[in-house]
Amino acid sequence: MATETTDIILPRTIRETNAYYRTRVAIGSSRTCSCTPGHLNCLTAKEWLKSQIGVWQFFYESRDIRDKNLHPATFPLSLAKKIISLFTHEGELVLDPFVGSGTTLLAAQDLNRNAVGFDLQEKYIDLCAHRLVSNNLFNQAQQVAIQDDALHISNYLEPSSVSLIWTSPPYANLLNRKRKNKSRRERNNEQLGKVEQYSQDPRDLGTMPLDEYTHAIGDIYEKLLPLLRPKARCVINVPDMWWENERITIHLSLIDELRKRGYELRNTIIWDRTNIVNKVGIFGWPSNYITMGTTFEYLLDFWKPA
């Protein structure tokens, strides 16, 4: 059974030295809205209509993190808010197993959703706390960043308490190599030759080759499945990549792996990033046609079958 909203005030962060470390956290997961029970979300019909097209675009705002020195791979706050608005009600619980810079938690704070995010790196937990400093006085939801391996998330949450798993995980070893910036007109910039990796922790999914990465993701999501309510959504943002002139289809690997682990694919949405990608050059011209992989990513929409 899902837990009721609690009056216990949780800390913004939980670390190894915290009393809540690897114990159940008393965080709300029940609706606090007045929506009809059968409704998927709190959206109006007009707002719902805007989500029907399978190609989405988003813009960055002032609270978004664009500095790669703070975090190498962020997504817009507007993307997280759209996913959370579409698949949850106010008061329900959102889980981000790879919370990174904390965008999911900030979006949940804006939308009156409870949320828990996990990350291995203490510096990202600190960043989450910094972004959540301003209290939203118009709701009672709580957002918590926890420093721990995603394999241990089931220690913190009750079965069938989560209404949405939403994340943008590390993309295998995509960032664990020097940037050549072939897509940029200004070749000699601060990103040229830089390795933008999150860490070199052997537990970090971003250090793994694709096969190892896919199996590790599967192990994590298999443990997360019991936490989801029946028909609750699990949305993963992921691109493909080029490696040694070969297309590496990360999204197909994840679809196959999550199906094996009990998830059902419902939709594939394209995040069209052409409006936020700057200084894009011409890939492959004039002898090799290569689509500009930096201009779109996949939003893989799964659910837990009833």
Secondary structure, DSSP 8 states (H G I E B T S, - for coil): ------S----SEE-TTSTTTTS------S--S---TT-SSS--HHHHHTT-SSEE-----TTS---TTT-SS---HHHHHHHHHHH--TT-EEEETT-TT-HHHHHHHHHT-EEEEEES-HHHHHHHHHHT-S--TT----EEEEES-GGGGGGTS-TT-EEEEEE----TTTTSS----TTBSS-SSTTTT----S---TT-GGGS-HHHHHHHHHHHHHHHGGGEEEEEEEEEEE--EEETTEEE-HHHHHHHHHHHTT-EEEEEEEEE-TTT--SB--SSTTT-----GGGEEEEEEEE---
